[in-house]
Amino acid sequence: MDAIMMSKNNFCVGPMYAYSSWKDYWEGTNKRDNANLGTVSSQMFSVMGNYGITDKLNVLFGLPYVQTKASQGTLHGQKGIQDLNLWVKWMPIEKTVGKGLLSVYGLGGVSFPATNYVADMLPLSIGMRSTNVTLRGMVDYQLGDFFATGSASYVLRSNIKIDRTSYYTDELILSDEVDMPDAAQFNLRLGYRTNRMIAEAIVNNWTTLGGFDITKNNMPFPSNKMNATTVGANIKYNLKAVDGLSLIGGGNYVVAGRNVGQATTLNVGVFYILNFTHKKTTTSPSPKTN
């Protein structure tokens, strides 16, 4: 969701780690805690990469391993490889507007389960097991060293199968197939961006387009309405000592939600750029390309 493109024949790859935890959550619109869960936490270890087919066309991937845990109660945490994410990122427009640089992006992505994990064990499931297709439009404007990036996404989600032959939403369903609602995502990033460093503040909203609320004192269900608004910040720094090596870190906090935990999430990562043109790698060919 950033306005950074990888240069042609450059491959940026590296590991990321994220830790998330919450104690309070929204059961519908009612905010509460749950002594049967205590604090729910998750850890994510992932490998991510971005390859520049051209300066204006990139392909990206991500594959996370997720582990969950509840500090109280009898529910066991889950762990395993989650969903493979594949993306195409295209920048058809980059032009000077006023005193700044305007860029327009189109992105398409698909994600699908990489293992046969259990989806119907929320909030300790490692994922939802749906196959998702995401379409995203993004606009970035950079004025000097300062920028604003806005994006909007539509997520189409496939139905899933669960390990029971009936379940209750707002009515009894005599089936093992769950109709997963689609979702929309909106993201705004404001910050400072140079060839050496990026620092940004972020507001993100995820809205499920359908679904139902968690029933009182019940477990969440994959097709619940799950809405969340988060605020956070990220920083990325390209090291001077090692050309092509960058460090990233960030975090976010859920400030409003529905049928989700009020989570705090922190993440760190290390990335390195491999240049397959057999030329000297540069960490920042331009303020908008690295």
N, C-alpha and C positions, 0 to 999 in steps of 0.2 A: 504493500500500500504506500510505498514511498516513490518519489520521483527521481530515482537513481537508475541509470541504465549501465549495463556492463558493456565495455568496448568490444568490438569485433575480435573473435578468437581468444578472448580472455575468459577464464573459468574461475569464479570465486566460490570457494567451498570451505566448510568448517563445521565444528560442533557447537551446539547451543544447549544450555541448561536453564530450566525454569522451575520455580517452586511457587506453589499457590496454596493458600489455606483460608478457611472461613469457619466461623462458629455460628453466627446468625445468618438466617436465610429468610426469603419471602415464600410463604405458603399462600399462593395467590397474591393478594395485596397485603396480607397479614405478616408482619415481620416478627420472627420468633427464633428461639434456639431449640435444641433437642438433646436431652440427656442421653438418649440412646445412640447418639452420634458423637457428641463432644465436638472436637475440632476435626474437620475433614480436610485432609491435605493431599496434594498430588505433586509428583515430580515428573518432569519431562526431560528426557535426553534425546536430542535429535541431530541429524546430519542434514544440512541444507546446502544447496548449490545453485549457481546462476551462470549460464553460459551465453556469451554474446555471439549470436549467429551473424548479426550486423550491429552497428552502433545503435540502430533503432528497433531491433528485434531480438529479444532475449527469451530463453527457455529456462525454467526454474523447477526445482524439485525439493521436497522435504519428506523425511521419514522419521516419525517420533516413536520413542519407547516411553510408555507412561506407566507410572506406579501410583496407586491410591491407598489411602489409609484413613481410618476413623479412630480417634483416641479413646472412645468409649463404646460400650455395647458389644454385641456378638457378631456383627457383620464383618466379614473378612475383606480386606482390600484386594484389589485386582492389579494385575501387572501384565505387560506384554507390548508387542509392537502394534501400533494403532493403524492409522490410515496413510497410504501413500498419496502425496499431493503433487500434481503436475500442473505447470502453468506456462502460458505464453504471454509475453508482455510486449506491446507494440507502441511506439511513439510516432504517430503519423504527422504531428504538428509541433514545430519548435520555431518560434519567431519572436522578434523584438516587438513589444507593445509598450508604448510610452518609454520610460527609462528602464524597464525591466524585461525579463525573458519569460514568455508564456509557452507552456508545453501542455499537450493533450495526449492522453494515453488510453489505450483500450487493452483490457486483459481478459483472458479466459482461462478457467481452471477446472480440473476434475480431481476429486478425491474418492478413494474407495478403500474398504478394509483390506489390510495386508495379512491379517490373521483371523481366525475364527473366534474372536473374543465375545464375551457375553454383554449384550447391550441392556438387558432388562435387569440391571442390578444397581440402578441409580440410588444415591449419588456416588457410588464407588465404581461404576463402570468406567472403562478407559475411553469409551467413545459411543457413538450411536449406531454404528454399522450401516448407515445409509450411504449410497453412492450419491455424491453431490456434484452438480455442475454450477459453476459460479461465473457470472458475467459482471465485469466491473468497468466503469468509466471514471477517469481521474483527470483533474486539471491542476497544474502547478504554476505559480507565478513567483519568480525570484527577482528581488529588487536589491541590488548590491549583494550583501551577504545575508540578507533576510528573505524568508520565503513563507508561502502559505500553500498548502496542498489539501484539496478536498476530493473525496471519492464517494461513490455510491455503488452498491453491489446488489445483485439479485441472486439468491441461492436456490436452485431447484434440487429437491431432495427426494430420493426414491423411497418406496415403501421398504419395510424391513420385516424379517421373520423373527419371532421370539419362541422360547421353549415352553410354551403353554398353549392350549387350544381355546382359551377364552380369557377375556380381561374386561375391565370396566373403565370407561372414560366418563362421559355424562350419560352413558347407556351401556348395556351389556353387549359385548361384541363376541360372537361365537366363531372365532377365527384365530389363527396364529400369525396373521399378517396385520401389521400396524401401518396405518396411513400417516406418513410423516408430513407435516406442514412445511411449505417453503419458508424462506426467511429473507429479510433485507438487512443490509449493513451500511452505515454511514460513518465516515471517518474524516476528521479535520486535524491537520497538523500545522503548527506554527513554530518557526524557529530560526536558527542561525546555521548557515551552511557555507563552508569553505572547502578548498581542496584537502585540508588537513583534518577538519573536524565538522561534525554535525551534532547539534543539540536542538531538541524539539519537545514541545508540549503537545499532547494528543488528547482529543476527545473522541470516543468511539461509541456508537449505538448499534446494538443487535436487536432486531425485532422479529419474533416468530409470527408469520402471517397465518394464524389459525391456532389450533390446539385448545387445550383446556387447562384449568388450574389444578394443582395438587389438591386432592380432597383432604379434609381435616385429619391430622395425625396419620397420614398415609405416606408411602414412599413416592418419590417422583416417578414419572413414566416417560419413555422416550418421546411421545408425541405431545407432552405438555407444552403450553405456551411458555417459552423461556425468553424473557426480555432482560437486557442489561445495558446500562450506560456506565462507561468507565472513563476515568481521567488518569493521565499518566505522563511519563516523560521518558525519553530515550537519549542516549549519547553514543556517538561512534567516533573513534579516534584512529587515524592512520599513523602508524609508528614511523618515525624518521629513521630509526636505526635499522629496520628491516623493510625494504621496499616491497609493497604488496601485502603487508601484514596489518590487520586492523583488529581492534578490540571494541566490543559493543556491550552495553548494559542498559537496563531500564526497569521500569515497573509501572503498575497501574492498580487502581482501586475502584471497586464497583460502588458507585454513589447512588444508584437507583436500580431497582430490578423487580422482576415478577417470576416466581418459581425458580429462583437461582440463589446461590450463596453470595453473601457480601464479602467477596474474596479480595485479598491482597496478593498480587503476583509480582515476583521479581525474576529477572532473567539476565544471563550473561552469555557471551559468545566470543569465539576467536575465528577469524576468517583470513584466508590467504588467496591471493590472485595468482593463477598460473597463466602465463602468456604463451599460447601455442603458435604465435607468429615468429618465434625464435628471435624476437627483439627484446630489448630491455623493457621490463615491466614498469609501468608507472601507476601509482596508486590513484592518480586523479587527473586524467586527460583533460577534463573541463570541470567547472563547478557542478555540472549536472550529470557527469558520467564518471563512474569509478568502479 
